[in-house]
């Protein structure tokens, strides 16, 4: 009985800690507020907890009408992790700035192709990613992705 209570307590604390991470949840891209060069027609981002970080998956329809799936998982320690489904990036790293902000860097073949600052609003309802993205020719553009919590 004591072991069961201890296990329930630990699981409850772990669940509470994950729930406290404002990035966790389902997010819908706000097309009107986003400024993206190749704007998708729609996109849903689902972020699920994992130890010292989270897993992110994207589902949607790109600007040409093609369905896509993209995912990555990373820890808050800045180490590189594989990215699957995005032809422009093969690894991603993430660092926590504070409880509502992170930085994310993506690379392709060892070269940085994008860097982001991602912030959750104080009310926890909006996630904004502002970044610099390099195209295949090395030209840099700025993008802003705004998501609303579902």
Long-range contacts (C-beta under 8 A, 24 or more apart in sequence): 18-49, 21-49, 21-54, 22-99, 22-100, 22-120, 22-124, 23-47, 23-54, 23-102, 23-118, 23-120, 23-127, 24-48, 24-49, 24-54, 25-149, 25-150, 26-149, 26-150, 27-127, 27-147, 27-148, 27-149, 27-150, 28-147, 28-148, 28-150, 29-60, 29-145, 29-146, 29-147, 30-146, 30-147, 30-148, 33-144, 33-146, 34-143, 34-144, 34-145, 34-146, 35-142, 35-143, 35-144, 36-143, 36-144, 36-145, 37-133, 37-141, 37-143, 38-62, 38-63, 39-63, 40-68, 41-65, 44-150, 45-147, 50-75, 51-75, 52-76, 52-77, 53-77, 53-94, 58-85, 74-104, 76-102, 80-107, 88-113, 88-136, 89-113, 89-114, 104-129, 104-131, 124-149, 125-149
